[in-house]
Amino acid sequence: MADSPTSSKSRSPTGRVKKPKGKGSPKPKGSPKPKGSPKGSPRGSAKGKLKLSAKKDEELDLSMASMGHPEIFPLVLTEKTQEIFNCRADIDITADNPYKLVKKEDIIQDMKTRAAISDFHPIKKIIQDYPGEELLIVFDRELKYGQVFYLIATEEAKESILNPPEPEEEEEFKEGIQEDYVYKPPVHKPWVSLGSEKEIEEELVKESPAKIKYMISRPHKEFGVRIKLFNRNASSDKYGYVECTAYQDKNFTIRQLERDTGIQVVPHEKETGTQTKWAYPKNEGTQYYPREFSDEEKNKYLSSEELKNFVLSVALRVEIALQQNEIMDAFFDDWKALAEDEGAFAGKSDVFLKEYQSFTDLHYLKDRTVSCICWHPTIYGIIAVSVTERLSYEERIQQSGKLLLWKAPILFWSFADPIHPQLMLECPDDIYCFQFSPSDPNIIAAGCINGQVVLWDISQYEDRLQNAKTGGGGKRTTANMPSFIVEQQLAKELHMVRYCAVSSIEYGHKSVVTDIQWLPDTFEVNRLGAVFENRAGICVQLVTCSPDCSVFFWDLRAQKPGFQPSAEKKKDNKIITCPSEVPTTFKHLDLSWRPHIKLSLPKTDTGGEYSPVKMSLREEHHHTKIQDRTQPQARQEASKDKLPYSEVTTPSVKPPKLLENITTNFFVGTEDGEILYTDWKMERDGDSGRLLSQKPSNIYNIHDGLVHTVQRSPFFKDIILTVGGWNFAIWKEGVTSGPLLQSSCAAKRYTVGHWSLSRAGVFFIGREDGNIDIWDLLEKTHEPSQTQNVCIALITCIKPWIYSSKQHFLAVSDDFGTLHILEISWTLSHPSINERSSVHHYFEREVKHLEYFDQRQEFRAQERVEMEKESLLKKATTVGGQRSRELMEEQTKQDYLEFLDTEKNILKGLGLLKGLDRFSP
């Protein structure tokens, strides 16, 4: 069923519809007469017909769309316009030749020159949109369209008028001769839709609901496995028996009497491709053997002139090619080096930190400040927070009794539950700093505010942290329960984990432990500070510092029986056994743990000691590898027979290997703002033979307040960031002249800082007004590239973390006990192509600037000494004309030296001077 438009009217060769003359086409009485026509012409009243008012022209429809000719536009052309375009009626164009081609540019120029006076102004838009270069003006002598002239507005109509199709020749049959019939196949014409297909589509029956597909499969490992059937009581399990009762479906009782169905003439087509049958695989191999010349062929070709000429002709080109390969890298990708990768997710302007989540608790964090935060090394979305009482030293002494009854715990938060903590670690006192063990994330070491060091083992609660979304994996039935009952149940399930061991108060720090760090599992330190190979393969030592002017090294392993005094043995016998829920991992250290190295930081000029607050070891751990934790990871299987730390001892048969490539120097930030560079190796006193700590080799007074951060760059081990007081500084290990970069005094005091884990030139600094300064060394070095407000309280800690290549987090805590999780933008987390090398070149340039500055200082010092000498020598006399006493003594000394030289030369000339000259100075 097809539709094709038909028309009962016949068209003329020019494309116009032919109408009968007379009544069908009456001439208007007031039709204008062209002014250019002669007086004797049959259209003597053309002038009167051309005079039409402008208002009536605007009201009339310009096109002949009502008559079925939208491409024809009647025109009123004055005598002036006819002269300009050489289209005067009955002179330039006549009834026999009524066509005139006018260039589009001339008409546009006329409209620009004469503006609204131009006769083409009413159809200005039609002329400007005309696609061709020439427009056709037709002389309408019979006034078929109401005016003397009309304009053709389409190229098709113009072509049909200028080049009309030839009339079809009628078949003529000659008398007595009959021509052979020639079959002409029908010409394909485009199908024109008149709406019939919509009616057919409405009548078609289509399935409205989507078909559901089921695929039932089982693992490959269960193929061929023996099936074990057993009996089960259906009443014991509510899901074991489901009753499906029969019922009568009324849909099958309805009798169909009539149905409307639409059928399309053309059937539905479908294209389907098939592939040839794949044959079974077959292994094939091909072995190539080189084709070698024989000895005769070798001698022939080597002695030929053609080979010599060829080698001489290409020798220069080969030499140039080899030189170019040495000078330029042939495999360097110039296309990638044209511009830096700005990233597909954000531009350079996207440098903000977006709020992702926040954690707070009115019960445990009320009137407390966050002292330290640490991300869990292996479990996504778990972060631990330690808090302390927000009290001054005097207030803490006054409320000491109350603080003994209630101690702030370490809270474990999860992204899955921002309201309730997942785990709490019981503490003997407020915790100021803590760290996860790099080799075993279930081991946690912390430093208390009373100077003790605490250890926890949370291996029993690892599954609870892994299944934080379900509340630790416990069974609950919270359905159809009020919300307050659910919250009470959740609050009751919060576990309090008791510490495994705590250090001895007598042998520990006398003040708050401000920093704690684990030594890597590759080496260990003995009592003299020497570095040896760690055969245990796990982290067994850690370092702490305190403002009591001490740095302690602790060992988790049990002490040898020979070094344990008898008094300690008696104490061990009296120790009460630990409760059953407390792991016995560090039972051998509880209340008897003491440091095996005690370092002090003596001052070089006075008898006092420095008070360390923060420190940075060269071999400290950094979590800098981007690991995509969105993918499923193989869970580490817990070892059945876990070796306790009490049995991890160094075998006495073979001594451990001494490591000489480990640097024992480290940076220390003090309470007074000094930056120290010292060594932890002990040295023996020559007189007493006692082991003494070495004095710091370099001391710098840069910061004007407490040093809050001493951290090495994750990308450069010899670059250190220190934050303290009102400024920060960047140092390079080995450069003793000073910091590479020192900031100016800030508007607000700095409280903490941290390097970015993904960009070498970016670091974050927290301030006391709740703002974070984002520094980008590749963009600006005199001011932060961005400052963003996070909270209204003092920022206490900053800790970044990398979850995946597309998601980076920044944990920020404040003085009110709130933990903010910020998502780092794409620009701040993804480095450019050559960022690390650019930052490295920047540090190298700063080192050269410092060396140049030192050289200029030495040069200026020598120059100043020489200028002082010259000024003393040039100082001749005083105002009264007498020589000063100093100048007289200097002149006398010079004269005496000249006398001795003259005497020595004379004696040598006479041969009287033998051996040493007793007169020589």
C-alpha positions in Angstrom: 0.0 0.0 0.0 1.8 3.1 -1.2 0.9 6.8 -1.4 1.8 9.0 -4.3 0.8 12.6 -4.7 -1.3 13.4 -7.7 -2.5 16.7 -9.2 -5.4 17.4 -11.6 -3.8 20.6 -12.8 -1.4 20.5 -15.7 1.8 22.5 -15.5 3.4 24.7 -18.2 6.9 24.1 -19.2 7.9 27.1 -17.1 6.6 25.4 -13.9 3.5 27.6 -13.6 0.0 26.2 -13.4 -2.0 26.9 -16.6 -5.3 28.5 -16.0 -8.0 29.4 -18.5 -8.1 33.0 -19.6 -11.1 35.2 -19.3 -13.1 34.8 -16.2 -10.5 32.6 -14.5 -7.9 35.3 -14.6 -9.5 38.8 -14.4 -7.2 41.7 -14.7 -7.3 44.2 -11.8 -8.6 47.6 -12.9 -6.0 49.6 -11.1 -3.0 47.6 -12.2 0.0 49.8 -12.8 1.5 50.5 -16.2 5.3 50.6 -16.7 6.7 54.1 -16.9 9.2 53.2 -19.6 6.7 51.9 -22.1 6.0 54.1 -25.3 2.9 56.1 -25.6 1.6 54.0 -28.6 1.9 50.7 -26.7 -1.3 48.9 -25.7 -0.4 49.5 -22.1 -0.6 53.2 -22.2 -1.8 53.4 -18.6 1.2 51.7 -17.1 2.4 54.8 -15.2 -0.8 55.0 -13.3 -0.6 51.3 -12.5 2.9 51.6 -11.1 2.0 54.2 -8.5 1.0 52.2 -5.4 1.2 53.4 -1.9 4.0 52.0 0.4 1.5 51.2 3.1 -0.5 48.9 0.7 2.7 47.1 -0.4 3.5 46.3 3.2 0.1 45.0 3.9 0.0 42.7 0.7 1.6 39.3 0.7 4.9 39.6 -1.2 4.9 36.0 -2.4 2.3 34.2 -4.5 2.0 31.3 -2.0 -1.8 31.6 -2.0 -1.8 30.9 -5.7 0.5 27.9 -5.4 3.7 29.8 -6.4 5.8 30.6 -3.3 8.9 31.1 -5.5 7.4 34.1 -7.4 7.6 37.6 -5.9 5.9 40.5 -7.8 7.9 43.7 -8.0 7.3 47.4 -8.6 10.3 48.7 -10.5 10.5 52.5 -11.1 12.1 54.0 -14.2 15.2 54.7 -12.2 15.6 51.1 -11.2 14.9 49.9 -14.7 17.6 52.1 -16.1 20.1 50.9 -13.4 19.6 47.3 -14.1 18.9 47.6 -17.9 15.5 46.1 -17.7 13.3 48.8 -19.2 9.9 47.5 -20.2 9.3 47.0 -24.0 12.9 48.3 -24.6 15.4 46.0 -22.9 12.9 43.3 -22.2 9.9 42.6 -24.3 7.1 40.0 -24.5 9.1 37.8 -26.8 12.2 38.0 -24.5 10.8 38.7 -21.0 13.7 37.4 -18.9 16.6 39.4 -17.4 19.4 37.9 -15.2 20.6 40.4 -12.5 23.6 39.8 -10.3 22.9 39.3 -6.6 25.8 41.6 -5.7 24.4 44.5 -7.8 21.0 44.2 -6.1 22.6 44.1 -2.6 24.7 47.1 -3.5 21.6 49.0 -4.7 19.9 48.2 -1.4 22.9 49.5 0.5 23.1 52.7 -1.6 19.4 53.6 -1.8 18.3 51.9 1.5 14.5 51.9 1.9 14.0 53.8 -1.4 15.3 50.8 -3.3 12.5 48.8 -5.0 14.1 45.5 -3.8 13.9 46.6 -0.1 10.6 44.7 0.6 12.2 41.4 -0.4 15.6 42.1 1.1 15.6 38.9 3.2 14.7 36.8 0.1 17.6 38.2 -1.9 20.1 37.7 0.9 19.1 34.1 1.4 19.2 33.3 -2.3 21.8 30.6 -2.9 22.8 31.5 -6.5 24.8 34.4 -7.9 22.2 35.7 -10.4 18.5 36.3 -9.9 15.9 36.1 -12.7 13.5 39.0 -13.3 10.6 38.3 -15.6 8.6 40.9 -17.5 4.8 40.2 -16.9 3.1 42.1 -19.7 -0.2 40.5 -19.0 -0.1 41.3 -15.2 -0.8 37.6 -14.3 0.6 38.2 -10.8 -0.5 41.8 -10.2 2.7 43.7 -11.2 4.7 44.4 -14.3 7.7 42.4 -13.0 8.2 39.5 -10.7 11.3 37.8 -9.2 12.1 34.1 -9.2 13.4 33.2 -5.7 14.6 29.6 -6.3 17.2 28.0 -8.5 14.9 25.2 -9.6 12.3 27.6 -10.8 14.9 29.7 -12.6 16.3 26.7 -14.4 12.9 25.4 -15.4 12.0 28.9 -16.9 15.3 29.4 -18.7 15.7 25.8 -19.8 12.2 24.3 -20.3 12.0 20.6 -20.9 11.5 19.5 -24.5 7.9 18.4 -25.3 7.5 14.7 -25.8 7.2 13.7 -29.4 4.1 11.7 -30.1 4.4 8.4 -31.6 3.8 8.6 -35.3 3.0 5.6 -37.2 3.9 5.7 -40.9 1.5 4.2 -43.3 2.2 0.6 -43.8 5.3 0.6 -41.4 5.0 -0.5 -37.8 7.9 0.3 -35.4 9.2 -2.3 -32.9 8.0 -1.8 -29.3 10.8 -0.9 -27.0 10.2 -1.6 -23.3 11.1 1.1 -20.9 11.4 0.0 -17.3 9.6 2.2 -14.7 11.7 4.9 -13.1 12.0 4.7 -9.3 10.4 7.7 -7.6 10.9 8.6 -4.0 8.1 7.5 -1.7 6.2 10.4 -0.1 4.6 9.7 3.2 1.0 10.8 3.7 0.4 9.1 7.0 -0.7 5.6 6.0 2.2 3.9 7.8 1.2 5.4 11.1 -2.2 3.9 10.8 -0.7 0.5 10.1 1.7 0.8 13.1 -1.2 1.6 15.3 -3.0 -1.6 14.3 0.1 -3.8 14.8 0.2 -6.0 17.9 3.4 -5.5 19.9 4.6 -7.0 23.1 4.8 -4.3 25.7 6.5 -6.0 28.6 10.1 -6.9 28.1 11.0 -10.6 28.1 12.9 -11.8 31.1 15.9 -14.0 30.5 17.2 -16.5 33.0 20.6 -18.1 32.8 21.2 -21.0 35.2 24.8 -22.1 35.6 27.1 -23.6 38.2 30.9 -23.3 38.8 33.1 -25.5 36.6 34.7 -27.1 39.7 31.4 -28.7 40.5 31.1 -30.5 37.2 31.2 -34.2 37.8 31.2 -33.9 41.5 29.2 -36.5 43.4 25.9 -35.2 44.6 25.0 -35.8 48.2 21.3 -35.9 49.0 19.9 -35.7 52.5 16.5 -35.4 54.2 15.4 -32.2 55.8 12.3 -31.3 57.8 10.3 -28.6 56.0 8.8 -27.4 59.2 12.2 -26.5 60.7 12.9 -23.8 58.1 10.4 -21.2 57.1 11.9 -21.0 53.7 12.1 -24.7 53.2 8.4 -25.2 52.1 6.4 -22.9 49.9 2.8 -23.9 49.1 1.5 -23.1 45.6 -2.3 -23.6 45.5 -4.2 -24.0 42.3 -6.6 -21.3 41.1 -8.8 -20.6 38.1 -7.4 -18.1 35.6 -10.3 -16.0 34.2 -8.3 -14.9 31.2 -8.8 -18.3 29.5 -12.7 -18.0 29.8 -12.9 -14.9 27.6 -14.0 -15.7 24.0 -12.5 -13.5 21.3 -15.1 -12.4 18.8 -13.4 -9.7 16.8 -9.8 -8.5 16.3 -8.3 -5.7 14.3 -5.0 -6.4 12.7 -2.9 -4.2 10.4 -0.8 -5.8 7.6 2.0 -4.1 5.8 2.5 -5.0 2.1 6.3 -5.0 2.3 7.5 -7.8 4.7 10.0 -7.1 7.4 13.6 -7.5 6.3 16.4 -8.8 8.3 20.1 -9.1 7.6 22.0 -12.0 9.1 25.7 -12.8 8.8 27.3 -16.2 9.3 30.9 -17.2 9.9 32.5 -20.3 8.5 33.0 -23.2 10.9 36.1 -22.9 13.0 38.3 -25.9 12.6 40.2 -27.5 15.5 43.4 -25.7 16.5 46.6 -27.1 15.2 50.2 -26.2 16.2 52.5 -25.2 13.5 56.0 -23.9 13.5 58.4 -22.4 11.0 62.1 -22.5 11.4 64.3 -20.0 9.5 67.9 -20.7 8.6 70.3 -18.0 7.3 71.5 -18.4 3.8 75.3 -18.0 3.8 77.7 -17.3 0.9 80.3 -19.8 0.0 84.0 -19.0 0.3 84.2 -18.4 -3.4 81.2 -16.0 -3.4 82.6 -14.1 -0.3 86.0 -13.6 -2.1 84.2 -12.6 -5.2 82.0 -10.0 -3.6 84.6 -8.6 -1.3 87.0 -8.0 -4.1 84.5 -6.5 -6.5 84.6 -2.8 -7.4 80.9 -2.5 -7.1 81.0 -3.2 -3.3 83.8 -0.7 -2.8 82.0 2.0 -4.7 78.8 1.3 -2.8 80.5 1.5 0.6 82.3 4.7 -0.3 79.0 6.3 -1.5 77.0 5.5 1.6 79.8 5.8 4.2 79.1 9.6 4.8 75.4 9.1 5.1 75.8 6.2 7.6 78.2 8.3 9.7 75.7 11.2 9.8 72.9 8.8 10.7 74.9 7.3 13.6 75.8 10.8 14.9 72.1 11.8 14.8 71.1 8.7 16.7 73.6 9.6 19.4 72.5 13.2 19.6 68.8 12.7 19.4 66.4 10.1 20.9 64.8 8.4 17.9 62.1 6.9 20.1 61.0 10.2 21.8 57.3 10.9 21.3 57.2 14.6 20.2 53.4 14.5 20.0 53.0 13.9 23.7 55.6 16.5 24.5 53.7 19.3 22.7 51.4 20.0 25.6 50.8 18.6 29.1 47.9 16.4 29.8 45.4 18.5 31.6 43.2 15.6 32.5 39.9 14.4 31.2 37.9 15.2 34.4 38.8 18.8 35.3 40.8 21.8 34.2 43.5 23.9 35.8 40.9 26.0 37.7 39.6 22.9 39.6 41.9 23.1 42.6 39.4 22.9 45.4 38.9 20.3 48.1 35.4 18.8 48.1 33.7 17.7 51.3 33.2 14.0 51.2 32.3 13.0 54.7 32.7 14.1 58.3 32.8 12.2 61.7 32.1 13.4 65.2 30.7 11.9 68.4 29.1 13.9 71.2 29.9 11.2 73.8 33.6 10.5 73.2 34.7 13.6 71.4 33.0 16.3 73.5 35.5 19.0 74.8 38.3 17.0 73.2 40.7 17.8 70.4 42.0 15.4 67.8 45.7 14.8 68.4 46.6 12.2 65.6 44.9 10.5 62.7 46.0 7.5 60.7 44.4 5.7 57.7 44.2 1.9 57.9 46.9 0.6 55.5 44.9 -2.2 53.9 41.2 -1.7 54.6 39.4 0.9 52.5 37.3 3.5 54.4 38.7 2.9 57.9 40.5 5.7 59.7 41.6 5.8 63.3 41.5 9.0 65.5 43.2 9.7 68.8 41.8 12.5 71.0 43.1 14.4 74.1 41.5 16.7 76.6 41.4 20.3 75.5 43.0 21.6 78.7 46.0 23.7 79.6 48.8 22.4 81.9 47.3 24.1 85.0 43.8 22.8 84.2 45.1 19.3 83.7 46.8 19.3 87.1 43.6 20.6 88.8 41.5 17.9 87.1 44.0 15.1 87.4 41.6 13.0 89.5 38.8 13.3 87.0 41.1 12.4 84.1 42.2 9.2 85.8 38.6 7.9 85.8 37.9 8.8 82.2 40.5 8.4 79.5 39.9 9.3 75.8 40.1 6.2 73.6 41.3 5.7 70.0 38.2 5.6 67.7 38.0 3.7 64.4 35.6 5.3 61.9 34.2 3.8 58.7 32.8 5.4 55.6 29.9 3.0 55.8 28.7 4.3 59.2 29.6 8.0 59.9 27.6 8.1 63.2 28.9 5.1 65.2 32.6 4.2 65.7 33.4 0.7 64.6 36.1 0.0 67.3 37.6 1.7 70.4 41.1 1.1 71.8 41.4 1.5 75.6 44.3 3.7 76.6 46.1 4.1 79.9 46.2 7.9 79.3 45.4 10.4 76.6 47.2 9.4 73.3 49.2 12.1 71.5 50.5 10.1 68.6 50.2 6.5 67.2 51.1 4.5 64.1 50.2 1.2 62.4 53.0 -1.3 62.0 54.1 -1.4 58.3 54.6 -5.1 58.3 51.4 -6.0 60.3 48.5 -3.5 60.2 46.9 -5.2 63.3 49.8 -4.0 65.5 49.4 -0.4 66.7 52.0 1.5 68.8 51.1 4.8 70.5 52.7 7.4 72.8 50.8 8.6 75.8 50.7 12.1 77.3 52.4 10.7 80.5 55.4 9.3 78.6 54.4 5.7 78.2 54.4 3.7 75.0 51.4 1.4 74.4 50.8 -1.6 72.1 47.6 -3.1 70.7 46.8 -6.2 68.7 43.5 -6.0 66.9 43.7 -9.2 64.9 40.5 -10.5 66.5 38.6 -7.5 65.1 39.9 -7.5 61.6 36.7 -9.2 60.2 34.6 -6.5 62.0 36.5 -3.8 60.2 36.4 -5.6 56.9 32.6 -6.0 57.2 31.9 -2.5 58.5 28.9 -2.1 56.2 27.0 -4.9 58.1 28.2 -3.7 61.5 31.0 -6.2 62.1 29.3 -9.3 60.6 27.1 -10.0 63.7 23.6 -11.3 63.3 20.9 -8.7 63.8 17.2 -8.6 63.5 16.5 -4.8 63.2 13.4 -5.2 61.0 10.2 -3.6 62.2 12.1 -1.9 65.1 12.0 1.7 66.1 15.0 3.8 65.2 16.0 4.5 68.9 16.0 0.8 69.7 18.3 0.1 66.7 20.6 2.9 67.8 20.8 1.5 71.3 21.6 -2.0 70.0 24.3 -0.5 67.7 25.8 1.4 70.6 25.9 -1.7 72.8 27.9 -3.6 70.1 30.8 -1.2 70.2 33.9 -3.1 71.3 36.5 -1.7 73.7 39.8 -3.3 73.0 42.3 -3.3 75.8 46.0 -2.7 75.2 48.4 -5.7 75.2 51.4 -4.0 76.8 52.5 -0.7 78.2 56.0 0.5 78.9 57.5 1.0 82.3 56.9 4.5 83.8 60.2 4.4 85.6 62.3 3.9 82.5 60.2 5.7 79.9 59.8 9.3 78.9 59.2 11.9 81.6 57.0 14.1 79.4 54.4 13.6 76.6 55.5 11.4 73.7 55.1 13.8 70.7 56.2 11.5 67.8 56.5 7.8 67.2 57.8 6.0 64.1 58.5 2.4 63.1 61.9 1.3 61.8 61.7 -0.5 58.5 61.7 -4.3 58.4 65.1 -4.3 56.5 67.4 -3.4 59.4 67.6 -3.1 63.2 69.7 -1.1 65.6 71.8 -2.4 68.4 72.6 -0.7 71.8 75.5 1.2 70.2 73.4 2.6 67.4 75.0 0.4 64.7 72.7 -0.8 61.9 72.5 -4.6 61.3 70.4 -6.8 59.0 66.9 -7.7 60.3 66.5 -11.4 59.9 63.0 -11.5 61.4 61.5 -9.9 58.3 59.0 -7.8 60.3 59.1 -4.4 62.1 60.4 -5.1 65.6 61.7 -1.6 66.6 60.3 1.9 66.8 61.6 5.3 67.8 59.9 7.9 70.1 60.8 11.5 71.1 59.6 13.8 73.8 60.3 17.3 75.0 62.1 15.8 78.0 65.3 16.1 75.8 65.4 12.4 74.9 65.0 10.1 71.9 64.3 6.4 72.7 64.7 3.3 70.6 62.3 0.4 71.6 62.5 -3.3 70.7 59.4 -5.5 70.7 61.3 -8.7 71.2 61.9 -10.3 74.6 65.1 -9.3 76.3 67.8 -11.9 76.8 67.7 -13.6 80.3 71.3 -12.5 80.9 70.5 -8.8 80.8 67.4 -9.0 83.0 68.1 -8.1 86.6 66.9 -10.2 89.5 64.5 -7.5 90.7 62.7 -7.6 87.4 62.4 -11.4 87.6 60.7 -11.1 90.9 58.3 -8.5 89.4 57.5 -10.9 86.5 56.5 -13.6 89.0 54.1 -11.2 90.7 52.4 -10.1 87.5 48.7 -11.0 87.4 47.7 -13.0 84.4 45.9 -11.1 81.6 42.2 -11.4 81.0 41.1 -13.9 78.4 40.0 -11.3 75.9 43.4 -9.6 75.9 45.9 -11.1 73.3 49.1 -12.4 74.7 51.2 -11.0 71.8 53.2 -8.6 74.0 52.7 -10.2 77.4 56.5 -10.3 77.9 56.7 -6.5 77.6 53.8 -5.4 79.8 54.9 -3.0 82.6 58.6 -4.0 82.2 59.3 -2.7 78.7 62.2 -0.3 78.6 64.1 1.3 75.7 67.4 -0.3 74.6 68.8 3.0 73.4 68.5 6.4 75.1 69.7 9.4 73.1 70.0 13.0 74.3 70.6 16.1 72.2 73.3 18.1 74.0 73.8 21.7 73.0 77.2 22.7 71.6 77.7 26.1 73.2 76.0 25.6 76.6 75.5 22.7 79.0 71.8 22.3 78.3 70.0 19.9 75.9 67.5 20.4 73.1 63.9 19.3 73.5 62.8 17.3 70.4 59.2 17.4 69.3 59.2 15.9 65.7 61.7 13.8 63.8 62.2 12.4 60.4 64.3 9.3 59.6 65.7 8.8 56.1 64.3 5.3 55.8 60.8 6.0 57.0 57.8 4.4 55.2 55.6 6.2 52.7 52.4 4.8 51.1 53.0 6.4 47.7 52.0 3.6 45.4 48.6 4.1 43.8 46.7 0.8 44.3 43.3 0.5 42.8 41.2 -0.7 45.7 38.0 -0.7 43.7 39.0 -4.0 42.2 38.5 -7.2 44.3 41.6 -8.1 46.1 42.8 -11.5 47.3 42.5 -11.5 51.1 45.6 -12.4 53.0 45.2 -15.7 54.7 46.0 -15.6 58.3 48.8 -17.9 59.3 47.6 -20.6 61.6 50.8 -20.7 63.7 51.6 -17.0 64.1 55.1 -16.5 65.5 54.8 -14.4 68.7 57.2 -11.4 69.1 58.6 -12.9 72.3 60.2 -15.7 70.2 61.6 -13.4 67.5 65.2 -13.2 68.6 68.5 -13.0 66.8 70.3 -16.3 66.6 73.6 -16.3 68.5 75.3 -18.9 66.2 75.8 -16.5 63.2 76.0 -12.8 64.0 73.9 -10.5 61.8 75.4 -8.7 58.9 76.5 -5.1 59.5 74.8 -2.7 57.0 76.9 0.3 56.0 74.6 1.8 53.3 71.9 2.9 55.9 72.1 6.5 56.9 72.0 7.0 60.7 71.5 10.7 60.5 68.1 12.2 61.0 66.3 15.6 61.3 64.8 16.8 64.6 62.4 19.7 65.2 62.6 21.2 68.7 60.2 22.9 71.0 61.9 26.2 70.5 61.8 26.2 66.8 65.3 24.8 66.0 66.0 22.3 63.2 68.8 19.8 64.2 70.7 17.4 62.1 72.2 14.7 64.2 73.3 11.1 64.4 71.9 8.3 66.6 75.1 6.4 66.8 76.7 6.4 70.3 80.3 7.4 70.9 82.5 6.5 73.8 84.0 9.1 76.1 87.8 8.9 76.0 88.2 9.6 79.8 85.3 7.7 81.4 84.5 5.1 78.6 80.8 5.8 78.9 78.5 5.8 75.8 77.5 9.4 75.0 75.2 10.9 72.4 76.8 12.8 69.6 76.2 16.6 69.4 74.1 17.8 66.5 76.2 18.6 63.4 74.0 21.3 62.1 71.6 23.7 64.0 69.3 26.1 62.3 67.1 28.8 63.9 64.4 29.2 61.3 61.0 28.9 63.0 59.8 31.2 65.6 57.6 28.7 67.4 57.0 25.0 68.1 57.9 22.8 65.2 54.7 20.8 64.3 55.9 18.9 61.2 59.2 17.4 60.0 58.4 15.2 57.0 60.3 13.9 54.0 59.0 14.1 50.5 57.5 10.9 49.2 59.3 11.5 45.9 62.7 12.7 47.1 64.2 11.2 50.2 66.6 14.1 50.8 63.9 16.8 50.7 62.3 17.7 54.1 59.4 19.9 54.9 59.3 21.6 58.3 56.4 23.6 59.6 56.4 25.7 62.8 55.4 29.0 64.2 54.5 31.5 61.4 56.4 30.0 58.5 57.6 26.8 56.9 60.9 25.7 55.2 62.0 23.1 52.7 65.5 21.6 53.3 67.8 19.3 51.3 69.9 16.8 53.2 73.5 17.4 52.6 73.1 21.2 52.1 74.4 22.8 55.3 74.1 26.4 54.3 70.3 26.7 55.0 66.9 25.9 53.7 66.2 25.8 49.9 62.9 27.7 50.4 61.7 29.7 53.4 58.3 31.3 53.5 57.5 34.7 54.7 55.6 35.4 57.9 52.0 34.2 57.5 48.9 36.1 58.6 47.9 33.2 60.9 50.0 30.7 62.7 50.7 27.4 61.0 49.7 24.3 62.9 50.5 21.3 60.6 51.7 20.4 57.1 51.9 17.3 54.8 53.3 16.5 51.4 51.0 15.3 48.6 51.3 11.6 47.9 50.7 12.0 44.1 52.3 15.3 43.1 55.9 16.1 43.8 55.5 19.9 44.1 52.3 20.1 46.1 51.9 20.2 49.9 49.1 21.2 52.3 49.5 23.4 55.4 46.9 23.9 58.1 46.4 27.2 60.0 44.9 28.1 63.3 41.9 29.9 61.7 40.6 26.7 60.1 42.0 27.3 56.6 44.2 25.1 54.5 46.9 26.6 52.2 47.6 24.6 49.1 51.1 25.2 47.8 52.1 24.3 44.3 55.8 24.9 43.7 55.4 24.7 39.9 52.8 27.5 40.0 53.9 29.9 42.8 56.7 29.9 45.4 56.0 33.2 47.2 52.4 32.5 48.1 49.9 29.6 48.2 48.2 28.8 45.0 44.9 28.3 46.8 43.5 28.9 50.3 40.3 27.0 51.3 38.3 27.1 54.5 37.5 23.8 56.1 36.3 24.7 59.6 36.2 27.5 62.2 38.6 25.9 64.7 42.3 25.2 64.7 43.4 22.5 62.4 45.4 19.8 64.3 46.2 17.1 61.8 46.3 16.5 58.0 46.7 13.1 56.4 46.2 12.3 52.7 45.4 8.8 51.4 45.1 7.3 47.9 42.2 4.9 47.4 42.4 4.6 43.6 43.9 6.4 40.6 40.7 8.5 40.4 39.9 9.0 44.0 42.3 10.7 46.5 41.2 11.7 50.0 42.6 14.3 52.6 41.7 13.8 56.2 41.6 17.0 58.2 40.9 17.2 62.0 40.2 20.3 64.1 40.3 21.4 67.7 36.6 20.6 68.3 37.1 16.9 67.7 35.6 16.8 64.2 37.2 14.7 61.4 36.6 16.0 57.9 37.2 13.8 54.9 37.9 15.9 51.8 38.1 14.6 48.2 41.1 16.0 46.4 40.3 17.3 42.9 41.7 15.9 39.7 44.2 18.8 39.2 45.7 18.4 42.7 45.9 14.6 42.6 47.2 13.9 39.0 50.7 15.2 38.1 51.7 16.5 34.7 54.0 14.6 32.4 57.3 16.1 33.6 56.3 17.3 37.0 58.8 15.3 39.1 61.7 16.2 36.9 60.6 19.9 36.9 60.5 19.9 40.7 63.9 18.2 40.9 65.4 20.9 38.6 63.8 23.6 40.8 65.5 22.1 43.9 68.8 21.8 42.1 68.6 25.5 41.0 68.0 26.5 44.6 71.1 24.5 45.7 73.2 26.4 43.2 71.7 29.7 44.4 72.8 28.8 48.0 76.3 27.9 46.9 76.6 31.1 44.9 75.3 33.1 48.0 78.0 31.4 50.2 80.7 32.2 47.7 79.6 35.8 47.6 79.6 36.0 51.4 83.2 34.7 51.6 84.3 37.1 48.9 82.6 40.0 50.6 84.2 39.1 54.0 87.7 39.0 52.4 87.1 42.2 50.6 85.9 43.8 53.9 89.2 42.8 55.7 91.3 44.1 52.9 89.5 47.4 52.9 90.0 47.8 56.6 93.8 47.2 56.2 94.0 49.8 53.4 92.0 52.3 55.5 94.5 51.9 58.4 97.5 52.3 56.1 96.1 55.3 54.3 95.2 57.0 57.6 98.2 59.4 57.7 97.8 61.9 60.4 95.3 63.4 62.8 93.8 66.8 62.5 96.7 68.5 64.4 99.3 67.0 62.0 100.7 64.4 64.4 100.8 60.7 63.6 98.6 58.4 65.6 100.2 56.0 67.9 99.0 52.9 66.1 100.3 54.1 62.7 103.7 54.9 64.2 104.0 51.4 65.7 103.0 49.8 62.4 105.5 51.9 60.5 108.3 51.1 63.0 107.6 47.4 62.7 107.7 47.6 58.9 111.0 49.5 59.0 112.5 46.8 61.3 111.5 44.0 59.0 113.1 45.8 56.1 116.3 46.2 58.1 116.4 42.5 58.9 116.0 41.6 55.2 118.8 44.0 54.2 121.1 42.6 56.9 120.5 39.0 55.9 121.3 39.8 52.2 124.5 41.5 53.2 125.7 38.6 55.4 124.9 36.1 52.7 126.9 38.1 50.2 130.0 38.2 52.5 129.7 34.5 53.2 129.3 35.0 56.9 125.8 33.6 57.2 125.8 29.9 58.0 122.9 27.7 59.2 119.9 29.3 60.6 119.7 33.0 60.9 119.2 34.0 64.4 118.1 37.4 63.3 115.3 36.1 61.1 111.8 36.7 62.5 
